[in-house]
Amino acid sequence: MKGFCSVLVFSVILIGSVRGDLQMGFYASSCPKAEKIVQDYVNEHIPNAPSLAAALIRMHFHDCFVRGCDGSVLLNVTSSSGNQTEKVATPNRTVRGFDFIDRLKSLVEAECPGIVSCSDIIALAARDSIAITGGPSWRVPTGRRDGLFSNASEALNQIPAPTDNITILIQKFANKSLDLKDLVLLSGAHTIGISHCPSFSNRLYNFTGVGDRDPTLDSEYADNLRSRKCRTQNDNTTQVEMDPGSRKTFDLSYYTLLLKRRGLFESDSALTRNTNTLAYINQLVQGPLQNFFNEFALSMEKMGQVEVKTGTSGEIRRNCAVVNS
């Protein structure tokens, strides 16, 4: 597998550009300081608020799964219809980091007005925030343009949900040209960050509608969640680590917990009930951490190119929250 990865990376570098006409160093002439502005700001602030690293990579993921990586998750309202945007959809109500992206956009706009897209800023900030907290880094070819439309119902239907089973997860990833390996690797981002009880409390209190627990969840783990975290099924405020004891470290602990039936979400647990995904989880756990970093980086680069808008498609928003008038 390492040999295959090396060939793949070499091939991408040799070509010099990637799918959708994205390019490494796209802003080298038009705004040469753009990437450094983002990186410097991330490096200054994320160490003081490391939980934002998880928030930013989640934002990037949610953005790419709806209309591609086009910054549509940032929109408050679209001028064409006034419809409810992705921000208000259930999967995005707990997404954080919008103010952080706005501050980055202001800095880049001050340097190069109307040049750098909000969608590129999300992609760069997600990568840099993970890297500065000790996680992997990856190539971020740029040149994305921002979308003009955002719809809450699309976000609800297309973003993988914590209650999705393996069949639904595979289909949602396939819809974005992402395969089983990408599913396992990108789920590994759950090694950092937190969730809230409503995302999984049905597994503790009412899994099949008769007041029962999810039998695939380790009983000791379930007891601990009920007694110390989500003490009622309707607890909407308590924060719960997705990777207990290791949520600030980008490591293999998430996968180790999956094998112990301690994945927090149904979608986590589902990864162990498919022969191919389970085999890959075991391969990751048995291998060195750097292998996970390398593979995760490739899947992140792949995800960051999903249905991107380039050339004359979309626009470069002046304000990330609204389309240009």
C-alpha positions, 0 to 999 in steps of 0.5 A: 500500500505504501508503494501505491500511495507513493506512485499516486502522490508522484503522479499528481505532482507530475501532472501539476494540476488536479481534477476540476482545474484546481492547482497547487499555488493557484494564487501565486501571481494574483495573491501570493501571500494568501496561503501564508495569511491563512496559515499564520492566523491559524497558527496564532489562534488554533493552539489557544482554541484547539477544539476549533480544529475539529470544527473547521474540518467538520465544516469543510466536510459538510461543505463538500458533501452539498453541491461540492466544496463551494462555500455554500455552508457559509451562506446566510441567505441566497439572493435568488430565493430567500430559502433556508440555507444549509446553515439551518439544516439539522446537521449544521446547527452545531457547526462552529467556526463561521466567525473564524472563517469571516476573520480570515476572509477579511484579512485576505480581502485586505491584501487582495480584494475579490481574488480568494474564494471563501471555499478555498479559505475553508479548505486551507484553514481545515488543513492548517488547523489539523496540522498545527495541532499535531495531526497530518497535513495534506496538499490543498490545490486551490482555485475553487469558486464560491457557489450561488445557492444553498438549500437546507433540505439538500444538506439534510439529505446529503450529509452523512448522519450519525444514525446512518447505517453502512448501506446509506453511508456507502451510498452517500460517499459514492454519490461524491465519488468517494469509496469505502476506503475514503469512508473509513479514513474520513471517519477517522476525523472523529478522533478529535472533537466533541458531540452532543447527546441528541446525536446518539442518545437513542442508542442509550434510551430508545433504540428500537422504540421500546426503551431499549439500548443498542445491543451493538454498543458496549454495555459498560460504555453505554452505562458510563454515557447514561450515568455521567454524560447524557443522563436524560434522553432530552439533554441538548447541552452536554458535550461528549468526547467522540474519542474519550481520553484522546479527543485532542490528539489525532491518532488511531484511538478512534479505530481501536475503540470501534473494535471494542464496540465503543464508537459513539455514533451508529455510523461509527459502529456501522464501519465494523459491520462490513467485511471490507471496512472492518478489514481496513480498520484492522489494517490501520490499527495494526500499522504505524500512525504515519500510515494513517496520516498518509492515507488520511491526507490522500482522502482529504485531498480527494474530498476537497476536490468534490464537485468544485466550481472553477473557471467562470462558474460561481463567483468570488464572494466579497462576504462569505455569508452572502452572495455578491449583489 
